[in-house]
């Protein structure tokens, strides 16, 4: 297999005149959409990092991740990732594939800006997408919980897609 590397900077993601998100390479987009887990990196106002695995959906422009009903040590709105986003909306998201055959290694690094949604049309659409992707969410009240939405600012992809 040929080793392909992509580095997509903002000028190639966004149309220079309209700032409309341009389509990703179809193989990279398929890789993103088929992934079941990603790792979300946030940082607080003191720039202390925090990384957690998340479930997510991608609509071609934004990434959405719910605060679901899995057991938590604190109330959902008090989760470290949400506190960090309120203090510092700059985030990174890594979607990767590991294989013992290193010719199959791949990752996508998304840098973006996050915000918290609690209701509205975008929230409802994201809940529907999440429930289509993860059957577990049919039994959870994610429609009544906050969602994280990440607006993509930069994408770096590497590996064999």
C-alpha positions as CSV (number, residue, x, y, z in Angstrom):
1,X,0.0,0.0,0.0
2,X,1.1,3.5,-0.8
3,X,1.7,5.7,2.3
4,X,-0.4,8.8,1.8
5,X,-0.1,11.9,4.0
6,X,-2.4,14.9,4.0
7,X,-2.0,18.1,5.8
8,X,-5.1,20.2,5.1
9,X,-4.7,23.8,6.2
10,X,-7.5,26.3,6.6
11,X,-7.0,27.7,3.1
12,X,-7.7,24.3,1.6
13,X,-10.6,23.5,3.9
14,X,-12.4,26.8,3.6
15,X,-13.2,28.5,0.3
16,X,-11.1,31.8,0.4
17,X,-14.0,34.0,-0.6
18,X,-17.0,32.4,1.2
19,X,-15.5,30.5,4.1
20,X,-17.7,27.6,3.2
21,X,-16.3,24.2,4.3
22,X,-15.0,22.4,1.3
23,X,-15.5,18.6,1.0
24,X,-12.9,16.4,2.6
25,X,-11.1,13.7,0.6
26,X,-13.8,10.9,0.5
27,X,-11.5,8.3,2.1
28,X,-10.7,10.6,5.0
29,X,-14.4,11.4,5.4
30,X,-15.3,7.7,5.4
31,X,-12.6,7.1,8.0
32,X,-14.1,9.8,10.2
33,X,-17.7,8.7,9.8
34,X,-16.9,5.0,10.4
35,X,-15.0,5.6,13.7
36,X,-16.8,4.6,16.9
37,X,-14.6,6.6,19.3
38,X,-12.5,9.7,19.3
39,X,-10.4,11.4,21.9
40,X,-11.3,15.0,22.9
41,X,-8.6,17.2,24.3
42,X,-9.6,20.4,26.2
43,X,-7.6,22.7,28.4
44,X,-8.7,24.9,31.3
45,X,-8.0,28.6,31.7
46,X,-4.6,27.7,33.0
47,X,-3.9,25.6,29.9
48,X,-4.0,22.3,31.9
49,X,-4.9,19.6,29.4
50,X,-7.7,17.0,29.8
51,X,-8.3,14.2,27.4
52,X,-11.3,11.9,27.3
53,X,-12.6,9.3,24.9
54,X,-16.0,10.3,23.3
55,X,-18.7,9.0,21.0
56,X,-19.4,11.4,18.2
57,X,-21.1,12.1,14.9
58,X,-19.8,14.3,12.0
59,X,-22.2,16.2,9.7
60,X,-19.6,17.1,7.2
61,X,-18.8,20.4,9.0
62,X,-19.2,20.0,12.7
63,X,-18.6,17.2,15.2
64,X,-21.2,16.5,18.0
65,X,-20.7,14.6,21.2
66,X,-23.3,14.0,23.9
67,X,-23.1,14.0,27.6
68,X,-24.8,10.7,28.0
69,X,-26.2,8.6,30.9
70,X,-23.1,6.6,31.6
71,X,-22.1,6.9,35.3
72,X,-20.3,10.1,36.1
73,X,-18.6,11.3,39.4
74,X,-20.2,14.7,39.1
75,X,-23.4,16.3,37.7
76,X,-23.3,16.3,33.8
77,X,-22.9,20.1,33.6
78,X,-19.9,20.0,36.0
79,X,-17.9,17.6,33.9
80,X,-14.3,18.8,33.5
81,X,-14.6,18.8,29.6
82,X,-17.6,21.1,29.9
83,X,-16.0,23.4,32.4
84,X,-12.9,23.6,30.2
85,X,-15.0,24.5,27.1
86,X,-16.7,27.2,29.0
87,X,-13.3,28.6,30.0
88,X,-11.4,27.9,26.8
89,X,-13.3,26.8,23.7
90,X,-10.2,25.7,21.8
91,X,-10.2,21.9,21.5
92,X,-8.6,19.1,19.6
93,X,-10.1,15.8,18.5
94,X,-8.1,12.7,17.5
95,X,-9.6,9.9,15.5
96,X,-7.1,7.1,15.0
97,X,-6.6,3.5,13.9
98,X,-3.9,1.3,15.4
99,X,-2.9,-2.0,13.8
100,X,0.0,-4.3,14.4
101,X,0.7,-4.0,10.7
102,X,2.0,-0.4,10.8
103,X,1.2,0.1,7.1
104,X,-2.5,0.4,8.3
105,X,-1.9,3.1,10.9
106,X,-3.9,6.3,10.4
107,X,-5.1,9.3,12.3
108,X,-7.1,12.5,11.8
109,X,-6.4,15.5,14.1
110,X,-9.2,18.1,14.2
111,X,-8.5,21.5,15.8
112,X,-11.6,23.5,16.4
113,X,-13.7,25.7,18.6
114,X,-16.3,24.0,20.9
115,X,-19.5,25.2,22.4
116,X,-22.2,23.6,24.5
117,X,-25.7,23.1,23.2
118,X,-28.6,22.4,25.5
119,X,-31.6,22.7,23.2
120,X,-32.7,23.9,19.8
121,X,-32.9,22.6,16.2
122,X,-29.1,21.8,16.0
123,X,-29.3,19.9,19.3
124,X,-32.3,17.9,18.1
125,X,-30.6,17.1,14.7
126,X,-27.4,15.9,16.5
127,X,-29.4,13.7,18.8
128,X,-31.1,12.0,15.9
129,X,-27.7,11.4,14.2
130,X,-26.2,10.1,17.4
131,X,-29.1,7.7,17.9
132,X,-28.7,6.4,14.3
133,X,-25.0,5.7,14.9
134,X,-25.1,4.3,18.5
135,X,-28.1,2.1,19.4
136,X,-27.3,2.6,23.1
137,X,-28.5,6.2,22.8
138,X,-32.0,5.0,22.1
139,X,-32.3,4.1,25.8
140,X,-30.6,7.3,27.0
141,X,-32.1,10.8,27.5
142,X,-29.4,12.5,25.5
143,X,-32.1,14.8,24.1
144,X,-32.3,16.3,27.7
145,X,-28.6,16.7,28.2
146,X,-25.9,19.0,26.9
147,X,-24.1,18.3,23.7
148,X,-20.7,19.5,22.6
149,X,-20.4,20.9,19.1
150,X,-17.0,21.3,17.6
151,X,-16.6,23.6,14.6
152,X,-13.6,22.5,12.6
153,X,-10.9,25.1,12.1
154,X,-8.1,22.8,10.9
155,X,-7.6,19.2,9.9
156,X,-4.4,17.2,9.7
157,X,-4.7,13.6,8.4
158,X,-1.9,11.0,8.1
159,X,-1.8,7.4,7.1
160,X,-3.5,4.9,4.8
161,X,-7.2,5.6,4.5
